[in-house]
Amino acid sequence: MKFSSQIKPISYLKSHTAEIVRDLSESREPMLITQNGEAKLVVMDVKSYEEQEETLALLKILALGNREIEQGKFRDAEDVFADMDISELNFAKQTQADFQ
């Protein structure tokens, strides 16, 4: 993502708001807003923002998982599936007993 073509002063934002909203919604590219020549904020459409938030949430989950693996907090998949099979068997037995 290149901001170079989407850098505008805050005065442009103030005077072209409707146009900016339309352009950002269509292009889905963020716009960098400057004040006194300094970058101050990024404006983006809602769909892009939501996608970015979802991506960040997934990355956080992956980072937490990697940290747990590094700390040795994991189980072999075979053990997990074996426990699931036992749980399903116990659930089936309990359900069957409930209907008798």
N, C-alpha and C positions, 0 to 999 in steps of 0.2 A: 504494500500500500504506500503510495507516494503522496505526500502532502503538498509537494511543490506546486501542483496546479490548483490546489484547493486552499490556498492561504489568502485570507481576506482580513482587512481591518475591521474593527468593531463598528465603525461608521457604516460600512457596507452592509453588515448584518442588520443594523437599525433601519436602513433605508430600502433594503431589498428582501425583507423577511419572507413574504409570500413566494417570491421567486426561489429563494434558498430552500424553503420547505419542499417545493415542487422538485427542484433539481436533486436534492438529497434523497428524496423518496424514489426518484427514477434511477439515479446512478448508484445509490447505495454506497457511495464513497463519502467518508467523513470530511469535514471542513475544519481547518485550523483558523481560529480567530485570534488576531493580534490586537494589542492595545499598546500604544506608544512604541510600536516596533517590536514588542516582545510577545511571544506566544502566551496566551492566557487560557484558552479553552478549545475544546474539540466539540463540534456539533455533528450529530449523526442521526439517521432515521431510526425509528423505534425497532423495526425488524432487525436491523443490523446490531443494535444495542442488545436486544434479547438474545440473539444468536451468540454474541460475544460473551454475555453473562453465562449462558449454558455451556459454552466451551470452557470458560474459566472454572466453572463448577466441576466439570469432568476432569480437568487438569488437576484440580485440588484433590479429587478422589484418587486419581492415579498417584499423585505425590504421597498421599497418606498411605496408600497400599505399598508403595515402594519403601517408605519409612518402616512400616510394620515388617516387611520382608527382611530389611537390613537388621532389625531388632530381633529377628528370629520368631516373630509372632505370626506363624502360618502353620497350616496342616497340609499333609499330602492329600491330593484330590481323591485318591482311593479311599482314604479314611472318611472323608466327608461324604462320599457317595455311599459307603457302607453304612454310615450313621443314618443317612437319608432312607436307605432301604429298610433299616430296622424301624425307624420312625413311621414310615408308611405302613409297615406290617402291623405295628402296634396300633396305629390309627384305624386300620381296617378291622382288626380284632375288636377294638373298642366300639366302633360303629356297628359292627355285627351284633355285639352284645347288647347295645342300646335298643336294637330292633327286636330282640327276643323277649 
